Amino acid sequence: MERKDGLIGNDALNEIVLDSVFIFDFEAAQILGLIFRLKYRWVVTDFIERELKTSNLPLLKQMGLEVVALTPAQVEDIAGLAQCYIGPSVPDLSCLVYARDNKIPLVTRDAALRRTACEQGVEVLDTHHILIELVDQEIINRQDAASALEEIQKKLRTRRSDWARLIQDWRQ
């Protein structure tokens, strides 16, 4: 399969692009390393790489996180989208463009990015979707997943009712 970034194939793994909010969330909950046990090719754009202020980036790359560079045409597309949509940052839009052009999911809990991505026809997964998969694959137990989601939720201005129900279910 020919991709917009010029690479061939995806190493037989389904590819998923991550935004920085997801990485910050999973780092805060101290579970970011667990995603690499799922059978996906996890990527961030070079824009997101520059935005990440984590000393863990070299380790994340060793674990399997890949950084992809956008084409000049994709960078131009970001500029156009930035004029049309208020809310998503340029690094956020880089994730959207990469996901859209390669027909892959984008993981974010950023509301503005999620809305814009949906309008652009991108499949969007929320933070909790990845946690659910980690539980379903028995990579993390339900109690630890609930604790992780609670830790992530501490950073939010308002509690999410869908997360509260999930936490309650995992605590039973």
C-alpha positions as CSV (number, residue, x, y, z in Angstrom):
1,M,0.0,0.0,0.0
2,E,1.5,3.4,-1.0
3,R,1.1,6.0,1.7
4,K,1.3,9.8,1.5
5,D,4.5,9.8,3.5
6,G,6.2,7.8,0.7
7,L,6.7,4.7,2.9
8,I,5.5,1.3,1.6
9,G,3.2,-0.7,3.9
10,N,2.9,-0.5,7.6
11,D,4.9,-3.5,8.8
12,A,1.6,-5.6,8.8
13,L,0.4,-3.6,11.8
14,N,-2.5,-1.2,11.8
15,E,-1.2,2.3,12.2
16,I,-2.5,4.9,14.7
17,V,-1.4,8.5,15.0
18,L,-1.2,10.0,18.5
19,D,-1.6,13.6,19.5
20,S,0.5,15.1,22.3
21,V,-2.5,15.2,24.8
22,F,-2.8,11.4,24.6
23,I,1.0,11.1,25.3
24,F,0.8,13.6,28.2
25,D,-2.3,11.8,29.7
26,F,-0.7,8.3,29.5
27,E,2.6,9.6,30.9
28,A,0.8,11.3,33.8
29,A,-1.0,8.0,34.6
30,Q,2.4,6.2,34.2
31,I,1.0,3.7,31.6
32,L,2.4,5.0,28.3
33,G,4.7,2.1,27.9
34,L,1.8,-0.4,27.9
35,I,0.5,0.8,24.6
36,F,3.4,-0.8,22.8
37,R,2.1,-4.2,23.9
38,L,-0.9,-3.7,21.7
39,K,-0.5,-4.7,18.1
40,Y,-0.4,-1.3,16.4
41,R,2.2,0.9,14.8
42,W,2.1,4.0,16.9
43,V,3.2,7.2,15.2
44,V,3.5,10.9,15.9
45,T,4.2,13.6,13.4
46,D,7.4,15.6,13.4
47,F,5.3,18.5,14.6
48,I,4.2,16.6,17.7
49,E,7.8,15.4,18.3
50,R,8.9,19.1,18.5
51,E,5.9,19.8,20.9
52,L,6.8,16.9,23.3
53,K,8.9,18.1,26.2
54,T,9.5,14.6,27.6
55,S,12.8,13.2,28.4
56,N,11.2,9.8,27.7
57,L,11.1,10.4,23.9
58,P,14.3,8.4,23.1
59,L,12.9,5.5,25.3
60,L,9.5,5.8,23.6
61,K,11.2,5.5,20.2
62,Q,13.1,2.4,21.4
63,M,9.8,0.9,22.5
64,G,8.4,1.5,19.0
65,L,7.0,5.0,18.7
66,E,7.7,6.2,15.2
67,V,8.0,9.8,14.1
68,V,6.8,10.6,10.6
69,A,7.6,13.7,8.5
70,L,4.8,15.3,6.6
71,T,5.2,16.2,2.9
72,P,5.4,19.8,1.7
73,A,1.8,19.4,0.4
74,Q,0.6,18.2,3.8
75,V,2.3,21.2,5.5
76,E,0.5,23.5,3.1
77,D,-2.7,21.7,3.9
78,I,-2.2,22.4,7.6
79,A,-1.9,26.1,6.9
80,G,-5.2,26.1,5.0
81,L,-7.0,24.1,7.8
82,A,-5.6,26.5,10.4
83,Q,-7.4,29.4,8.6
84,C,-10.7,27.4,8.5
85,Y,-10.7,25.9,12.0
86,I,-10.3,27.8,15.3
87,G,-9.2,25.6,18.1
88,P,-6.8,22.9,17.0
89,S,-3.1,23.9,17.1
90,V,-0.8,23.4,14.2
91,P,0.7,20.3,15.7
92,D,-2.8,19.0,16.3
93,L,-3.7,19.7,12.6
94,S,-0.5,17.8,11.6
95,C,-2.0,14.7,13.2
96,L,-5.3,15.2,11.5
97,V,-3.7,15.7,8.1
98,Y,-1.5,12.6,8.5
99,A,-4.5,10.5,9.7
100,R,-6.8,11.7,7.0
101,D,-4.3,11.2,4.1
102,N,-3.3,7.8,5.3
103,K,-6.9,6.7,6.3
104,I,-5.8,5.8,9.8
105,P,-7.3,6.5,13.2
106,L,-6.3,9.5,15.4
107,V,-6.2,9.2,19.2
108,T,-7.0,12.4,21.1
109,R,-9.3,13.7,23.8
110,D,-8.8,17.2,22.6
111,A,-12.4,18.4,21.8
112,A,-11.4,20.9,19.1
113,L,-9.2,18.4,17.3
114,R,-11.8,15.7,17.6
115,R,-14.6,17.9,16.1
116,T,-12.3,19.1,13.3
117,A,-11.1,15.6,12.5
118,C,-14.6,14.2,12.4
119,E,-15.6,17.0,9.9
120,Q,-12.6,15.9,7.8
121,G,-13.7,12.3,7.8
122,V,-11.0,11.0,10.2
123,E,-11.8,8.2,12.6
124,V,-11.2,9.5,16.1
125,L,-10.5,7.4,19.2
126,D,-10.6,8.8,22.7
127,T,-8.1,8.2,25.4
128,H,-10.5,5.7,27.1
129,H,-10.8,3.6,24.0
130,I,-7.1,2.7,24.3
131,L,-7.5,1.9,28.0
132,I,-10.5,-0.3,27.2
133,E,-8.4,-2.2,24.7
134,L,-5.6,-2.6,27.2
135,V,-8.1,-4.1,29.7
136,D,-9.6,-6.3,27.0
137,Q,-6.2,-7.6,26.0
138,E,-5.4,-8.2,29.7
139,I,-2.4,-5.9,29.5
140,I,-3.7,-3.9,32.4
141,N,-6.1,-5.0,35.1
142,R,-9.4,-3.2,35.6
143,Q,-8.4,-1.7,39.0
144,D,-5.2,-0.2,37.5
145,A,-7.1,1.0,34.5
146,A,-9.6,2.8,36.7
147,S,-6.8,4.4,38.7
148,A,-5.1,5.5,35.5
149,L,-8.3,7.0,34.1
150,E,-8.9,8.8,37.5
151,E,-5.4,10.2,37.3
152,I,-6.0,11.5,33.8
153,Q,-9.4,12.9,34.8
154,K,-7.7,15.0,37.5
155,K,-6.3,17.2,34.7
156,L,-9.7,18.0,33.3
157,R,-11.8,21.0,34.2
158,T,-15.0,18.9,34.4
159,R,-15.5,15.3,35.1
160,R,-16.6,13.2,32.2
161,S,-19.7,11.1,32.9
162,D,-18.7,8.4,30.4
163,W,-15.4,8.0,32.2
164,A,-17.1,8.0,35.6
165,R,-19.3,5.1,34.5
166,L,-16.3,3.2,33.1
167,I,-14.3,3.8,36.3
168,Q,-17.2,2.6,38.4
169,D,-17.6,-0.5,36.2
170,W,-13.9,-1.3,36.5
171,R,-13.9,-0.9,40.2
172,Q,-16.7,-3.5,40.7
